[in-house]
Amino acid sequence: MFRAVILGSGASLPTLQRQSAAVAVQYEGDVYLLDCGEGTQLQWRRAGLRFGRLRAICVSHLHGDHINGLVGLLQTLSLADRKDPLLLCGPAGIRDYWNAICRYQGVGLGYPLDIRESDGGEVIRGRTHSLTCALLDHGVRTLGFSLREDERPGRFDTAAAEQLGVTPGPDYGRLQRGESVTAASGAVVEPEQVLGPRRPGRSIVYTADTRPCAAAVQLARDSSLFICDGTFGTELEREARARGHCTAAQAAQMANDAGAERLLLTHISARYHDARPLLAEAVDVFANTEVASDLMEIEL
């Protein structure tokens, strides 16, 4: 099961309603943190997330509203006696950033921090999923991230299994894992006899700061949930372009082009105390759109 928790849905200026950018994605017991704006660790606690489940922190770029919560969170993990290694992934420069923090603030951690700089490609290969990234168009080196589940077995046909004489219980699980079993009659039952067509894996894609670009569309291709920069309304399209952001309508067009199932607008400018106009613009282009709010949870 995928679970996305929006820890911060705001842009560069945090408000009482919207903290700076951060999204936690949980899958198979592991939690991946995408961006770490100011106040992220407090939002983490409010969301009831467990620090011990954190496997990786993925920073899109080095602007303050996406990274200013990093030092405090990493120190908190150390004070909580974390010993397991933690992956920190980001664009070129994130290693220098961390080395400067250690040098000038005297920060030391009680666990290994594995820092990886990337220009795109696979970051993590899990047992049944992968985390990849791609360079976007924001004016500075900025990554988008995709957490994708591998292709899944087809749905299990209980009626067919019963008809073939398969004993309910562990044998059902073996068939779902692709193993053959022996029925009570002695006949061998193969997985394809009780499983439907294989299903595509679910996926969550995050592009917090970007202009409309082909790389974001490709990253979000056929995604289950596309979390995308929707900083401004169409009336500020020129400003969005100058600052390296999308309007809500442009985000919706990318979701449409990508064949995404669901769009969630995030990185909302503080000038929009009421985000309903942004939602209306996006829905005109891509119907299955929502606007993110802090501590919002989505399960897939």
N, C-alpha and C positions, 0 to 999 in steps of 0.2 A: 504494500500500500504506500502511495505517495501522500505526504502531508506537507503543504506549504504554509508557513506562518509569516505574515507580513509584519516585520518588526519596525520598519520605518518606510513610510510612503511619500515623504516630502522631498523637496528639492534642496537647494543650497541653504535656504533659511528655514530652520526648524520652527515649528509652531507648537502651541499646546495640543493641537489636534494631530499634527503630523511630525514625527521624528525624522531624522536623516536616514538615508537609504540603507536598508538591510532586509534580507529575506532568509529565513531558515527553511531548508527543505529536508524532510526526514524520509528515509527509505531503508527498509530492512534493518531498522534499529540504529542506523547511522544518521547523523545530522550534518548537513553541509551548510555553511554560512556564506551567503552571497552578498558581499559588501558588508562594511562594518562602520557605519556612520556614528556620530556622537550619540551616546546614550544607549548603544546597542545592548550592552550587558544588562542594563536595567529592564529593557524591553524583553530580553531573554528570560529574565526571572518572572516578569509579569505573565509571560506566555506559558509558564510552567515547563519550560524545556530543561533538559538535564545536561549540565556541562560535560559530564563524562561520556556522553554520546557523540560529542563533536569530533568529526573526523578530519575536516578540512575547512579552511577559510579561503574563499576565492574573492579577490579584490579586483574590481573591474578597472579602476585607474586610481591615480594618486591625488585626485582632488579631495579636499578636506571633508566634504560631506559624504564621502564614501569610505574614508579610512581613519577619521579622527577618533573613533572608538576602539581602534585596534590595540593600542598599547595597554589600556586599562583592562580589556578583556583577557589578553595574554597574561598579564600579571595576576589577575584573579584566578585563572586556571592554575598558575604556579602556586599561589597561596592555598589553593584547594588540594594541593599535593598531587597534581597530575604527574604521571610518570610516562604515559604513553606518548609516542611521537605525534606531532601535529603537522599537517601539511599546510603551508601558506603559499598560495598560488597567485600570481599577478603578472602584470606586464613588466617589461624591462624597467628597472629603476627601483623595484620594490626591495631588492636585496640591499641596495645602497641606503634606502630609506630606513630599513630596520637596523643596519649597522650604525647609522648616525644616531638613532634613538638609543642604542646600547652605549655608544661612546659618550654622548652628551648627557644622558639621563641616568647612566649607570644601571640600566635594566639588566637583570639576569634571570633566566628561567630555569626551573627545576626539571624540565623535560626537553627532549630534542625538538627543535623547530626546523622542519624540512622546507626550505624556501626554493620555489621553482618559478623561474621567469619564463613566460610563454608568449609566442606570437601566433598561437593557434594550434589545434590538434588535440589529441587525447591527453587528459591530465590524470585520470584515475580509471583503472579497469577493475571493476568489482566482479563478484561471482556471477551476478545476473544483470549488471548494469554498467554504464560508463559515464564519465563526466568529461565533456569536451569543451573547447572554447574557440572563439574566432575573433579576429580584430574587426572593430566597428569603425564608424566615421564620427568622431567627436572632436577632432582637432588636436587631441593628445592621444597617446597610445592607450586604447580602451578595449577591454575584452567583454564579450558576451559569453554566457555559459549555458550549456545544455546538459541536463541530467536525463539520460534515456535508459529505459528498461529494455533488456533483450526481448526478442520475439518470444511470445508466450505460447504454451500448448493450447490446443482448442478446448472448448468447453466440454466437461465430462457429461456423458449421457448415462445417467443412472438407470433409466429404463432398459437401455441396451445391455448394460452390465448385468442387470438382474436376469434378463432373458438368456444371457450366455452362461449363467450359473456362477458368476464371480461372487465370492463371499465378501459381503460388506466389511469395511475396516481397512487394515493395512494394504490389502491388495488393490483397493481403489487408489490409494496414494502411489503405489508402484506404477500402475497404469498411467497416472497423470504425470509421473516423472519419465515416462517413455520406456518402462520396463514391461516385458511380457509376464503373465501369471498363468497358473494352472487352475482351471475351474474344478468344482467338485466332481464333475463327470470325468475328469482327467484330460479334457481338451485344453490346448494352449490358447489363451486369448491374447491378441496383440493390441497395443495401444490404439492403433488406427481403427479398430473395431468399435471403440467406445468414445473416441475423442473427435470433436468437430475440427474444422480447418484451423490451422495455427493463426494466432491473433498478433497484430503488431503490439510492441511494448508501449507503455505509457511514457510520457515525457513532459518535463517542465523546462522551459527556456526563459532566460533572464537577460534582457538588454536594457540596462537602466539609463544610460546616457548615450544617445546616438542620433544622428540625422537619419532619415530614411536611406537605406543602402541595401545592396544585393546580399551582402554578407549576413545581415540580420535576417533577411527573408530566408536564406538558405539554412541558417542555424535553426530557425523556427519551423522548418518544413515538417508538415504533418504533426505538429506538436499537440499534446493534450491541453496544455496551458501555456500561453505565451504572455509573460510578464514584461511589459514594454514601456519605455519612456513615453509619457503623454503629458509633458510639462506644461504646454501652452494650448490655447485655443487657436482657431484659424485666424482670428483677428490679429494675432501676434506671430504669424508665420514667418515674417521677415526676421523678427528677433530670435525665433526658434532656430532658424537657419544660421544666423550669426553666432549663436551660442552653442551650436552643435547638438540641438535637441529636435524632437518630433512634436508636432501638434497631435492632438487626440485623433483627428481624422487621418493623419499620415500613419500613425500607429495602426489604426484600423485597416488601412489599405495594405500595410505590410502583413497583417494577420490574414487578410483575404488572399493575398498573393501566395502566402506560405501554406495555405490550406490548414491553418490552425483550427482547433475545435473551439477554443475559448480564449478570449483576450482579457487581460487585467491591466489597466492603465495605472502606472505608478510614477514616482518622481514629480508629483504635482506641485506646481509653483504656489508659493505662499499667498499670492495675490488672489487665488481662487478659494475664497472662504466657502463658497458653494460650488462643488464640482459638477453639479448636474448639467450645466451647459457643455462641459467637456464630454460627458457621457452621451448627451444627445447628438453631438457632432459625430462621435465614433459609431454609435448605433446606426446612424444613417448609412454608414459604409459597411459595418460588420456587426450584425445583430447581436451575437453572443458576446457582448462586452460588459465589463463591470469596471468600476473605479476602486482601486485598493484603498483600504483604511487600515490604520494601525491596529495590530493584534487580530486582524482578520485571518481566518483559517480556511483552507480549501483542501479537501481530500479527493483523491482520484482512485 
